[in-house]
């Protein structure tokens, strides 16, 4: 039977196509907020970094009520680095809203999330968003969605459902329409279609209990909280349950508290019925994929597979001469404790202490995935240093070394396409598709993950800032040989002093500077990039020698070009193997692993022997 009073839907889309804004408007349309309540836009992006970056990092559950039907809505990340979240939460849904920008159409990460929705056999409804955007072409965006679904192997039933169920919307302006040309000004056509057309969950309330954990929350009061969907039976507070782990091991536990989702919050309840999504307190060390079932009649469910990490970075306590100036937490013990706590809460990362105990290796799905953790920690007051991201190789069934390969997509003005192809060629990229439009060329490449590092800036440079660049994990492919080395050498400070304008004025003629006058620098710190290969040790504190004579043309003030400022992701992609990124609450600095020039020379000589 089906629980007609329930709908479980996921919202999937490319980054910035309006998922979280759409959820905002659905909440408002169903009176989730009091009339006088002040609510921020994109209320689901509650994390500071989500607001600043304009992306969703963590999948979130809410519920709304419409026409007596409870609609559980799952807002998923669109960025491939957070794909671990997408894969799991789709298991809770029966249907999906595929949201696509009416101007841009399906984009690379649309493909990524849609592939998972099709594999999960969800009924997919197309929502063409931003139809009021200048240059929007809703009909083309809709047709492109159907073509993409066909390319990704959607079943006949899924394609037929998508063809018959499409809504045209402007989430920003709060309206949804069955035809882009009608004049409806509210969200009710979309809500009506969700309730009337998307399937209700198939349930069997009298069968033995079966619930699978897809998300783990953490509370300092009650420990881990398992969140998932009840597939059959009913779970009650106080029940004795059997917990079956992904590896097949079993243990018993008692349910201490139960919650269901209610608008933006959770409501404590005495039972969660088949088809609904609930949160369970009382299972120690619960994990993704755990099945909660009846001890007398256990039910088996397929384990949840999560794509493996592709990059790893080693976190170490800071050894900078300026350590402790910005942050409150600088010790190695506190750093290790914080990362082990992250291991408890964040199952999409693999976190292990290094064999020599000098640091902690953190593995994730990409630079952005890892940098979000670093940014969170620096905001908590930590100071630490990290090495260059290392791509994780593995062996295939024939014993050959394989490495992660990304699908990269660039859209740029036609005149820059040749330069973009050249940049990818130099980074071992292979072009797989090229579509030339009236003004924009769409290029697709397959490229090793190692080749992606540092590529974004090169693409922006050759396209004069007009290129759009996305990439997603595609597959593991044969090892592509040596690549990804930085061509230009670094300017390295020879002393621990503040940078002086006079010195920087002479140095900027030799390359690009990373520091401004008055910036604190130290021996071994990277202060600029040379315009040719080979590192150069420089004096950033050199001042003009003052004599007792003045030239007839009085001193001319130094004209400095603004320094190049690196974001955390850019710094991680920039550094070489013998360099580190120092991260503090106020600064991101790049430095040599060995600060002393003499030590670096000794290490180089030893390597050559």
C-alpha positions as CSV (number, residue, x, y, z in Angstrom):
1,X,0.0,0.0,0.0
2,X,1.0,3.6,-0.4
3,X,1.0,6.3,2.4
4,X,-1.0,8.9,0.5
5,X,-0.5,11.4,3.3
6,X,3.3,11.4,2.7
7,X,5.7,12.5,-0.1
8,X,9.5,12.3,0.0
9,X,11.2,14.4,-2.6
10,X,14.7,15.5,-3.3
11,X,15.7,18.7,-5.0
12,X,18.6,18.2,-7.4
13,X,20.4,20.8,-9.5
14,X,23.7,22.3,-10.6
15,X,25.3,24.8,-8.2
16,X,23.5,28.2,-8.2
17,X,20.5,27.1,-10.1
18,X,18.2,28.1,-7.2
19,X,17.5,25.0,-5.1
20,X,17.7,26.6,-1.7
21,X,15.8,29.7,-2.9
22,X,13.0,27.5,-4.2
23,X,12.8,25.7,-0.8
24,X,12.5,29.1,0.8
25,X,9.5,30.0,-1.3
26,X,7.8,26.6,-0.7
27,X,8.2,27.2,3.1
28,X,6.6,30.6,2.7
29,X,3.8,29.3,0.5
30,X,2.8,26.7,3.2
31,X,2.9,29.2,6.0
32,X,6.0,27.8,7.7
33,X,6.8,31.3,9.2
34,X,4.6,33.6,11.3
35,X,3.4,36.7,9.5
36,X,5.7,38.9,11.5
37,X,8.7,36.6,11.5
38,X,12.0,38.0,10.1
39,X,13.6,35.2,8.0
40,X,16.8,35.5,6.0
41,X,16.8,34.5,2.4
42,X,18.2,31.0,1.7
43,X,17.2,30.0,5.2
44,X,18.4,26.4,4.7
45,X,22.0,27.6,4.0
46,X,22.5,28.1,7.7
47,X,26.2,27.5,7.7
48,X,28.3,30.7,7.4
49,X,30.4,29.3,4.6
50,X,27.3,28.2,2.7
51,X,26.0,31.8,2.8
52,X,29.4,33.3,1.8
53,X,30.1,30.8,-1.0
54,X,26.5,30.7,-2.2
55,X,26.6,26.9,-2.3
56,X,24.9,24.1,-0.3
57,X,27.5,22.0,1.5
58,X,25.3,19.8,3.7
59,X,22.2,18.0,2.7
60,X,19.3,19.1,4.8
61,X,15.8,17.8,5.6
62,X,12.7,19.8,6.2
63,X,9.0,19.1,5.9
64,X,6.1,21.2,4.8
65,X,2.4,20.5,4.9
66,X,0.0,21.1,2.0
67,X,-3.6,19.9,1.5
68,X,-3.2,17.5,4.4
69,X,-0.1,15.9,2.9
70,X,3.3,16.0,4.7
71,X,6.1,16.6,2.1
72,X,9.6,15.7,3.3
73,X,11.9,17.9,1.2
74,X,15.6,17.1,0.9
75,X,17.8,20.0,-0.3
76,X,21.0,18.4,-1.8
77,X,24.4,19.9,-2.6
78,X,25.0,20.5,-6.3
79,X,28.8,20.6,-6.1
80,X,30.5,17.3,-7.0
81,X,32.9,17.6,-4.0
82,X,29.9,17.0,-1.7
83,X,28.6,14.1,-3.8
84,X,28.8,11.8,-0.8
85,X,25.9,13.7,0.6
86,X,23.9,13.4,-2.7
87,X,24.3,9.7,-3.1
88,X,23.0,8.8,0.3
89,X,20.1,11.2,0.8
90,X,18.5,10.2,-2.5
91,X,17.8,6.8,-0.9
92,X,15.2,8.5,1.3
93,X,13.3,9.9,-1.7
94,X,10.6,8.5,-4.1
95,X,10.7,11.5,-6.4
96,X,13.0,14.4,-7.4
97,X,12.6,17.9,-8.7
98,X,15.2,18.5,-11.3
99,X,15.8,22.2,-11.2
100,X,17.5,23.8,-14.2
101,X,18.3,27.4,-15.1
102,X,16.2,28.6,-18.1
103,X,19.2,30.5,-19.5
104,X,22.1,28.1,-18.8
105,X,20.2,24.8,-19.2
106,X,21.7,21.6,-17.8
107,X,25.3,22.0,-16.6
108,X,28.1,19.6,-15.6
109,X,26.9,19.1,-12.0
110,X,23.3,18.7,-13.2
111,X,24.6,15.6,-15.0
112,X,26.4,14.4,-11.8
113,X,23.3,14.6,-9.5
114,X,20.8,13.5,-12.2
115,X,22.9,10.3,-12.8
116,X,22.4,9.4,-9.1
117,X,18.7,10.2,-9.2
118,X,18.2,8.0,-12.3
119,X,20.2,5.1,-10.7
120,X,18.0,5.4,-7.6
121,X,14.9,4.9,-9.9
122,X,13.2,8.1,-8.8
123,X,10.3,9.7,-10.6
124,X,11.8,13.0,-11.9
125,X,9.8,16.2,-12.4
126,X,11.5,19.0,-14.3
127,X,11.4,22.5,-12.9
128,X,12.7,25.2,-15.3
129,X,13.8,28.0,-13.0
130,X,14.7,31.7,-13.7
131,X,12.3,32.0,-16.7
132,X,12.2,35.8,-16.1
133,X,16.0,36.0,-16.6
134,X,17.1,38.0,-19.7
135,X,18.0,35.6,-22.5
136,X,16.1,32.7,-20.9
137,X,14.9,29.9,-23.3
138,X,12.7,27.7,-21.2
139,X,11.7,25.4,-24.1
140,X,15.3,24.7,-24.9
141,X,16.3,24.1,-21.3
142,X,13.4,21.6,-21.0
143,X,14.4,19.7,-24.2
144,X,18.0,19.6,-23.1
145,X,16.9,18.1,-19.7
146,X,15.1,15.3,-21.6
147,X,18.1,14.7,-23.9
148,X,20.4,14.5,-20.8
149,X,18.1,12.0,-19.1
150,X,18.2,9.9,-22.2
151,X,22.0,10.1,-22.4
152,X,22.3,9.0,-18.8
153,X,20.2,5.9,-19.4
154,X,16.8,6.9,-17.9
155,X,14.1,4.3,-18.2
156,X,11.2,4.8,-20.5
157,X,8.9,5.3,-17.5
158,X,11.3,8.0,-16.1
159,X,11.4,9.8,-19.5
160,X,7.7,9.6,-19.9
161,X,7.1,11.0,-16.4
162,X,9.5,13.9,-17.1
163,X,7.9,14.7,-20.4
164,X,4.4,15.0,-18.9
165,X,5.4,16.8,-15.6
166,X,7.2,20.1,-16.1
167,X,6.8,23.4,-14.2
168,X,8.2,26.8,-15.2
169,X,9.2,29.0,-12.2
170,X,11.0,32.0,-10.9
171,X,12.0,31.0,-7.3
172,X,13.5,34.4,-6.7
173,X,10.1,36.1,-7.4
174,X,8.0,33.3,-5.9
175,X,5.9,32.0,-8.8
176,X,5.5,28.7,-10.6
177,X,3.5,28.1,-13.8
178,X,2.4,25.2,-16.0
179,X,3.0,27.4,-19.0
180,X,5.8,30.0,-19.2
181,X,3.5,32.5,-20.7
182,X,0.6,32.4,-18.2
183,X,0.4,35.1,-15.4
184,X,0.3,33.0,-12.2
185,X,2.1,34.7,-9.3
186,X,2.3,32.0,-6.6
187,X,3.9,28.6,-5.9
188,X,0.7,26.5,-5.8
189,X,1.0,24.9,-9.3
190,X,4.3,23.3,-8.2
191,X,2.9,22.2,-4.8
192,X,-0.2,20.8,-6.6
193,X,1.9,18.8,-9.0
194,X,4.1,17.4,-6.2
195,X,1.0,16.2,-4.2
196,X,-1.0,15.0,-7.2
197,X,1.6,13.5,-9.4
198,X,4.8,12.4,-7.5
199,X,4.4,8.9,-6.0
200,X,3.6,8.4,-2.4
201,X,6.0,6.0,-0.5
202,X,5.2,2.3,-0.7
203,X,4.7,1.1,2.9
204,X,3.9,-1.9,4.9
205,X,3.3,-0.8,8.5
206,X,2.6,-4.4,9.7
207,X,5.9,-5.8,8.4
208,X,9.1,-6.1,10.5
209,X,10.9,-2.9,11.1
210,X,13.5,-1.8,8.5
211,X,15.2,1.7,8.7
212,X,18.5,2.7,7.1
213,X,20.7,5.5,8.3
214,X,21.8,7.9,5.5
215,X,22.9,10.9,7.6
216,X,24.5,11.1,11.0
217,X,24.0,14.1,13.2
218,X,26.0,14.7,16.4
219,X,25.0,16.3,19.7
220,X,27.3,16.9,22.6
221,X,24.5,15.8,24.9
222,X,23.2,12.6,23.4
223,X,26.1,11.6,21.0
224,X,25.4,10.4,17.4
225,X,21.9,10.6,16.0
226,X,20.9,8.3,13.1
227,X,18.7,9.9,10.4
228,X,17.0,7.9,7.8
229,X,13.8,6.6,6.3
230,X,11.6,3.8,7.7
231,X,11.1,1.4,4.8
232,X,8.7,-1.0,6.6
233,X,7.2,-1.4,10.0
234,X,7.1,1.3,12.8
235,X,9.8,2.3,15.2
236,X,8.8,3.4,18.8
237,X,10.5,5.0,21.7
238,X,11.9,2.3,24.0
239,X,12.0,-0.4,21.3
240,X,14.8,-2.9,21.4
241,X,16.3,-2.9,17.9
242,X,18.9,-4.9,16.0
243,X,21.6,-2.8,14.3
244,X,23.2,-4.4,11.2
245,X,26.4,-2.6,10.1
246,X,27.7,-2.3,6.5
247,X,30.3,-5.0,7.2
248,X,27.6,-7.4,8.4
249,X,28.3,-7.2,12.1
250,X,25.3,-6.9,14.5
251,X,24.5,-5.5,17.9
252,X,21.4,-4.6,19.8
253,X,20.4,-1.2,21.1
254,X,17.4,0.6,22.7
255,X,15.7,3.6,21.1
256,X,15.9,6.5,23.7
257,X,14.3,9.3,21.7
258,X,12.6,9.7,18.3
259,X,12.2,12.8,16.2
260,X,10.4,13.6,12.9
261,X,11.0,16.6,10.7
262,X,8.6,19.5,11.1
263,X,9.1,22.5,8.8
264,X,12.6,23.8,9.7
265,X,12.9,21.9,13.0
266,X,12.5,18.5,14.6
267,X,9.6,17.4,16.8
268,X,10.0,14.7,19.4
269,X,7.5,11.8,18.9
270,X,6.7,8.4,20.2
271,X,6.8,6.6,16.9
272,X,7.9,7.0,13.3
273,X,5.8,5.1,10.8
274,X,6.7,3.4,7.5
275,X,7.5,5.8,4.7
276,X,8.4,8.7,7.0
277,X,11.9,10.1,7.7
278,X,13.0,10.1,11.4
279,X,16.0,10.7,13.7
280,X,16.9,8.0,16.3
281,X,18.8,8.7,19.5
282,X,20.3,5.8,21.5
283,X,22.5,3.8,19.1
284,X,26.1,4.3,20.1
285,X,28.6,4.9,17.3
286,X,25.9,4.6,14.6
287,X,27.2,5.1,11.1
288,X,26.1,5.6,7.5
289,X,24.4,2.5,6.1
290,X,23.4,1.0,9.5
291,X,20.1,-0.9,9.3
292,X,17.8,-0.7,12.3
293,X,15.5,-3.8,12.2
294,X,13.5,-6.2,14.3
295,X,15.7,-8.5,16.4
296,X,13.2,-11.4,15.9
297,X,12.6,-10.9,12.1
298,X,15.6,-9.0,10.8
299,X,15.3,-7.4,7.3
300,X,18.2,-7.1,5.0
301,X,18.8,-3.9,3.0
302,X,21.6,-3.2,0.5
303,X,24.6,-1.5,2.0
304,X,25.2,2.1,1.1
305,X,28.3,2.5,-1.1
306,X,30.1,5.9,-1.0
307,X,32.5,6.9,-3.7
308,X,36.1,6.8,-2.3
309,X,38.1,10.0,-1.6
310,X,40.3,11.2,-4.5
311,X,42.6,13.7,-2.7
312,X,44.4,13.7,0.7
313,X,46.2,16.4,2.6
314,X,48.3,16.1,5.8
315,X,47.4,18.6,8.6
316,X,50.3,19.4,11.0
317,X,50.7,21.9,13.9
318,X,52.2,25.1,12.7
319,X,56.0,25.6,12.9
320,X,55.9,29.2,11.6
321,X,58.0,31.9,13.4
322,X,54.7,33.8,13.7
323,X,52.8,31.0,15.3
324,X,50.4,32.1,18.0
325,X,50.0,35.7,16.7
326,X,46.5,35.1,15.3
327,X,45.0,32.0,16.7
328,X,44.3,30.6,20.2
329,X,44.7,26.9,19.4
330,X,48.1,26.0,18.1
331,X,49.0,22.6,19.8
332,X,49.4,19.3,17.9
333,X,47.2,17.5,20.5
334,X,44.3,19.9,20.1
335,X,44.6,19.7,16.3
336,X,44.5,15.9,16.4
337,X,41.5,15.9,18.8
338,X,39.6,18.3,16.5
339,X,40.2,16.2,13.5
340,X,39.2,13.0,15.3
341,X,36.0,14.7,16.3
342,X,35.4,15.5,12.6
343,X,35.9,11.8,11.8
344,X,33.0,11.1,14.2
345,X,30.7,13.6,12.5
346,X,31.8,13.5,8.8
347,X,31.7,10.1,7.2
348,X,32.5,11.5,3.7
349,X,36.1,12.1,4.8
350,X,38.7,9.5,5.7
351,X,40.8,10.8,8.7
352,X,43.8,8.9,10.0
353,X,47.0,9.8,12.0
354,X,50.2,9.6,9.9
355,X,52.4,6.6,10.7
356,X,55.1,8.9,12.2
357,X,52.5,10.7,14.4
358,X,53.6,14.1,13.1
359,X,50.3,14.9,11.5
360,X,46.8,13.8,10.5
361,X,46.0,12.8,6.9
362,X,42.6,13.9,5.8
363,X,41.2,12.5,2.5
364,X,38.2,13.9,0.6
365,X,36.5,14.3,-2.7
366,X,38.3,17.4,-3.9
367,X,40.0,20.7,-3.0
368,X,36.8,22.4,-2.1
369,X,35.6,19.5,0.1
370,X,38.9,19.7,2.1
371,X,39.2,23.5,2.2
372,X,35.7,23.8,3.8
373,X,37.0,21.9,6.8
374,X,40.1,24.1,6.9
375,X,38.0,27.2,6.7
376,X,35.8,26.0,9.5
377,X,38.8,25.2,11.8
378,X,40.5,28.6,11.2
379,X,37.2,30.3,12.2
380,X,37.3,28.2,15.4
381,X,40.7,29.8,16.3
382,X,43.1,27.0,15.0
383,X,46.5,27.7,13.5
384,X,48.0,24.8,11.5
385,X,49.9,24.0,8.3
386,X,49.0,21.7,5.4
387,X,51.1,20.2,2.6
388,X,50.3,19.9,-1.1
389,X,47.2,17.9,-1.9
390,X,48.1,14.4,-3.0
391,X,46.0,12.4,-5.5
392,X,45.1,9.0,-4.3
393,X,46.1,6.3,-6.7
394,X,44.9,2.7,-6.6
395,X,45.5,-0.6,-8.4
396,X,42.9,-2.1,-10.9
397,X,42.1,-5.8,-11.2
398,X,45.2,-6.2,-13.4
399,X,47.5,-4.7,-10.9
400,X,48.0,-1.5,-13.0
401,X,48.1,1.9,-11.3
402,X,45.1,4.0,-12.0
403,X,44.2,7.5,-10.9
404,X,41.1,9.6,-10.7
405,X,40.0,11.3,-13.9
406,X,37.7,14.3,-14.0
407,X,35.2,15.5,-16.6
408,X,35.9,19.2,-17.1
409,X,33.6,21.6,-19.0
410,X,34.6,25.1,-20.2
411,X,32.3,27.6,-21.8
412,X,34.0,30.6,-23.2
413,X,33.8,33.2,-26.1
414,X,34.7,31.6,-29.4
415,X,37.9,33.5,-29.9
416,X,39.5,32.0,-26.7
417,X,38.6,28.3,-27.4
418,X,42.0,27.6,-29.0
419,X,43.9,28.9,-26.0
420,X,41.7,26.8,-23.6
421,X,42.4,23.6,-25.7
422,X,46.1,24.4,-25.5
423,X,46.0,24.8,-21.7
424,X,44.2,21.5,-21.3
425,X,46.7,19.8,-23.7
426,X,49.6,20.9,-21.5
427,X,47.9,19.4,-18.5
428,X,47.3,16.0,-20.1
429,X,43.6,16.8,-20.9
430,X,41.8,15.1,-23.8
431,X,39.0,17.0,-25.5
432,X,35.9,14.8,-25.8
433,X,33.3,17.3,-27.2
434,X,33.2,20.8,-28.8
435,X,30.0,22.6,-29.6
436,X,30.3,26.1,-31.2
437,X,27.4,28.5,-30.7
438,X,26.8,31.9,-32.0
439,X,29.1,33.6,-29.4
440,X,30.0,30.8,-26.9
441,X,31.9,27.6,-27.4
442,X,31.2,24.6,-25.1
443,X,34.2,22.4,-24.6
444,X,34.4,19.1,-22.7
445,X,37.6,17.3,-21.6
446,X,38.7,14.3,-19.7
447,X,41.7,15.2,-17.5
448,X,43.5,13.6,-14.5
449,X,42.7,15.1,-11.2
450,X,46.3,16.1,-10.8
451,X,46.0,18.2,-14.0
452,X,43.1,20.1,-12.6
453,X,45.1,21.7,-9.8
454,X,45.9,25.3,-10.7
455,X,44.0,25.1,-13.9
456,X,41.2,27.5,-13.0
457,X,43.4,30.5,-12.9
458,X,45.1,29.6,-16.2
459,X,41.6,29.3,-17.8
460,X,40.5,32.6,-16.4
461,X,43.8,34.2,-17.7
462,X,43.5,32.9,-21.3
463,X,39.8,33.7,-21.5
464,X,40.3,37.2,-20.0
465,X,38.0,36.4,-17.1
466,X,35.1,35.4,-19.4
467,X,35.4,31.6,-19.2
468,X,33.2,29.4,-17.0
469,X,34.9,26.3,-15.7
470,X,33.4,23.2,-13.9
471,X,34.7,19.8,-13.2
472,X,33.4,16.6,-11.6
473,X,34.8,13.2,-10.8
474,X,34.3,10.8,-13.8
475,X,36.2,7.5,-13.3
476,X,39.6,6.0,-12.6
477,X,41.9,5.9,-15.6
478,X,45.4,4.8,-16.4
479,X,48.3,6.7,-14.7
480,X,49.1,9.7,-17.0
481,X,52.8,10.1,-16.0
482,X,54.4,13.2,-14.5
483,X,52.4,16.4,-14.7
484,X,51.2,19.3,-12.6
485,X,54.5,20.9,-11.9
486,X,54.7,24.7,-11.5
487,X,56.8,26.3,-14.2
488,X,57.9,29.5,-12.5
489,X,60.1,29.8,-9.4
490,X,59.2,31.4,-6.1
491,X,60.6,34.5,-4.4
492,X,61.5,33.5,-0.9
493,X,62.1,35.9,2.0
494,X,65.6,35.7,3.5
495,X,64.6,37.3,6.9
496,X,61.8,37.7,9.4
497,X,60.9,41.3,9.0
498,X,58.1,43.5,7.7
499,X,58.0,44.1,3.9
500,X,59.3,47.5,2.8
501,X,57.9,49.4,-0.3
502,X,61.4,50.2,-1.6
503,X,62.4,46.5,-1.7
504,X,59.1,45.4,-3.2
505,X,59.4,48.1,-5.9
506,X,62.6,46.5,-7.2
507,X,61.2,42.9,-6.8
508,X,58.0,43.5,-8.8
509,X,60.2,44.0,-11.9
510,X,61.2,40.3,-11.6
511,X,57.7,38.8,-11.2
512,X,54.4,38.9,-9.3
513,X,54.3,39.9,-5.6
514,X,52.1,38.2,-2.9
515,X,52.7,40.7,-0.1
516,X,52.2,44.5,0.5
517,X,54.4,47.0,2.4
518,X,54.0,46.4,6.1
519,X,53.1,42.8,5.9
520,X,54.8,40.5,8.4
521,X,57.1,38.1,6.6
522,X,59.6,35.4,7.8
523,X,62.5,33.5,6.5
524,X,61.4,30.8,4.1
525,X,58.0,32.4,3.3
526,X,56.9,32.8,-0.3
527,X,56.5,36.5,-1.1
528,X,56.2,36.3,-4.8
529,X,56.5,34.4,-8.1
530,X,59.4,34.8,-10.5
531,X,58.8,35.3,-14.2
532,X,61.2,32.5,-14.9
533,X,62.0,29.0,-13.5
534,X,64.1,28.6,-10.3
535,X,63.6,29.8,-6.8
536,X,65.2,33.1,-5.7
537,X,65.9,34.2,-2.1
538,X,65.1,37.9,-1.7
539,X,65.4,40.7,0.8
540,X,62.0,42.2,1.3
541,X,63.2,44.6,4.0
542,X,65.9,46.4,2.0
543,X,65.8,50.2,2.3
544,X,67.4,52.9,0.2
545,X,70.8,54.0,1.3
546,X,70.6,57.6,2.3
547,X,73.6,59.8,1.5
548,X,74.2,63.5,2.2
549,X,73.5,64.5,-1.4
550,X,70.1,64.8,-3.1
551,X,69.4,64.3,-6.8
552,X,68.0,67.2,-8.7
553,X,64.9,65.2,-9.4
554,X,63.6,64.6,-5.9
555,X,62.9,61.0,-4.8
556,X,60.1,59.5,-6.8
557,X,57.6,57.5,-4.8
558,X,57.5,53.8,-5.5
559,X,54.5,52.7,-7.6
560,X,53.5,49.2,-6.6
561,X,51.1,46.9,-8.4
562,X,48.5,45.4,-6.0
563,X,49.8,42.0,-4.8
564,X,48.2,38.7,-5.9
565,X,45.9,37.5,-3.1
566,X,45.2,33.8,-2.8
567,X,42.1,32.1,-1.6
568,X,42.6,29.0,0.4
569,X,41.8,26.7,-2.6
570,X,44.1,28.7,-4.8
571,X,47.0,28.4,-2.3
572,X,46.5,24.7,-2.0
573,X,46.6,24.3,-5.8
574,X,49.6,26.6,-6.1
575,X,52.2,25.1,-3.7
576,X,54.9,22.6,-4.8
577,X,55.8,19.4,-3.0
578,X,58.4,21.1,-0.8
579,X,56.0,23.9,0.3
580,X,53.3,24.3,2.9
581,X,50.2,26.5,3.4
582,X,50.1,28.1,6.8
583,X,46.5,28.7,7.9
584,X,45.6,31.1,10.7
585,X,42.3,32.9,11.6
586,X,43.6,36.0,9.9
587,X,46.1,34.9,7.3
588,X,46.8,32.4,4.6
589,X,50.6,32.3,3.9
590,X,52.7,30.0,1.7
591,X,56.1,28.9,2.8
592,X,58.9,26.4,2.2
593,X,58.8,23.3,4.3
594,X,62.5,23.9,5.2
595,X,62.6,27.6,6.2
596,X,66.4,28.0,6.1
597,X,68.1,28.4,2.7
598,X,71.1,26.4,3.9
599,X,68.8,23.5,5.0
600,X,67.1,23.6,1.6
601,X,70.4,23.4,-0.2
602,X,71.6,20.5,1.9
603,X,68.3,18.7,1.2
604,X,68.7,19.3,-2.6
605,X,72.3,18.0,-2.5
606,X,71.2,14.9,-0.6
607,X,68.5,14.2,-3.1
608,X,70.9,14.4,-6.0
609,X,73.3,11.9,-4.4
